[in-house]
Amino acid sequence: MSTPNSTLRIDIVSDVVCPWCIVGYRQLAQALAATGTEHEIHWHPFELNPHMPAEGQNLREHLADKYGTSPEQSAENRARLSEIGAQLGFEFRFSDDMRMHNTFAAHQLLHWAEQFGRTHALKQALFAAHFTHHREISAPAVLADVAAEVGLDRDEVLKVLAEQRYAGAVRSAEKAWVDQGIRAVPAIVFDRRHLVSGAQGVDNYTRILEQLAELRH
């Protein structure tokens, strides 16, 4: 029986250059479909690399600098992600010249898109733009193109980014989540109360959704 609160609110804190964020979302999406869970998803900003320069950095160099990842470990991780992505219908197309980008502008755009109900579509498009098509998602022109592909006004996108119209709002949102203890992503909050960190796998998400359904009725 449906209740006034039958829709499950899901807040996802993530970055569009975080591979485990798209993996975790795809796993959750499969679990939501399998359980027939009525839900609404709200995306929130988190920058893995807030100090990344405008020109970005080679991905392998970045991983070595930030995490001490060796070339062999990097190759193994990429192979594993590619395999997991394929199982979930997402294509990771890693290459040696792939770059990590600053995502502050992308998060501003995602914030703006919310008023048009296009944040979810834009988020998915940005994941694909970065991981599958190697587009420079820190560049305003590229962001405008991606936004236009999901039905947003390209010219308005360029104005929003040039004016830094939502820079303050994004910084506030990022700080709010950090202040709540979020230090790594994906961070998924169900019903504003239950935090699940990391990509948990379809089976685990399914169990989590089933447990939540019992709690909510």
Secondary structure, 3 states (H helix, E strand, C coil): CCCCCCCEEEEEEECCCCHHHHHHHHHHHHHHHHHCCCEEEEEEECCCCCCCCCCCEEHHHHHHHHHCCCHHHHHHHHHHHHHHHHHCCCCCCCCCCCEECCCHHHHHHHHHHHHHCCHHHHHHHHHHHHHCCCCCCCCHHHHHHHHHHCCCCHHHHHHHHHCCCCHHHHHHHHHHHHHCCCCCCCEEEECCCEEEECCCCHHHHHHHHHHHHHHCC
